[in-house]
Amino acid sequence: IFAASLYPAIVSLAAIVILYLVTPIKTLVDHVKVLLPVIGSVERELAVNRFLHVFSLLDGTGGQRVENMIRHACQTIDNDALRQDLLRAAVQGERGSTLSEAFDITTTMTKGELSELAAGELAGRLAETSARVAQRAGESAAAKLVWITNVAVRFTMGMVVFSLAGTL
C-alpha cells in the first residue's frame, strides 16, 4: 500500500528529470543560474577553470587547430549557456580571427582574463597563461563555495534550533 502511494510521485519526478535533461528547459535554467549573484559567478569561474585547463593541455601538446581545441575544451562545461558562449569563439576562429579577437566576442571570461590570455598569446606562452588563469578561477570558485557552505550550514543549524525551540 505504501509503495503504491509513492508511484505517482516517482513517475512525476522521473518526468521532471527527463524534461530537464532533454528539452530546452535545461538551457533556460542554465541562463538563470548564470544571472544569480553568487551562484552565477561560481558557475562562470568553474566553467572558465575547466575550459582553460583543458585548453592549456591541448595547446601544450600542439598539432591541433585552435577552433578544434576550443570545441574540445567546451565539452567540459556543464552549463549550456556558458558552453554556447565560448563556442562562438571557435566560429570566429574559423573566420580567420586571432585567438584574442575570437574570445573578445564572448562574455564568459572577464576583461582581465581576456587581456592576460592575449598577452600570453603574444608572448608565445599561451599554454602556461591559460593554466594560470584556470588555476586562479578555480581557487576563486573554491573560496566562494566554502563561503556558500558556511552560510548554508549556519542557516540549517538556525532552522534546527528554531524547530527544536518550537517543539518545547
Secondary structure, 3 states (H helix, E strand, C coil): CHHHHHHHHHHHHHHHHHHHHHCCHHHHHHHHHHHCHHHHHHHHHHHHHHHHHHHHHHHHHCCCCHHHHHHHHHCCCCCHHHHHHHHHHHHHHHCCCCHHHHHHCCCCCCHHHHHHHHHHHHHCCHHHHHHHHHHHHHHHHHHHHHHHHHHHHHHHHHHHHHHHHHHC
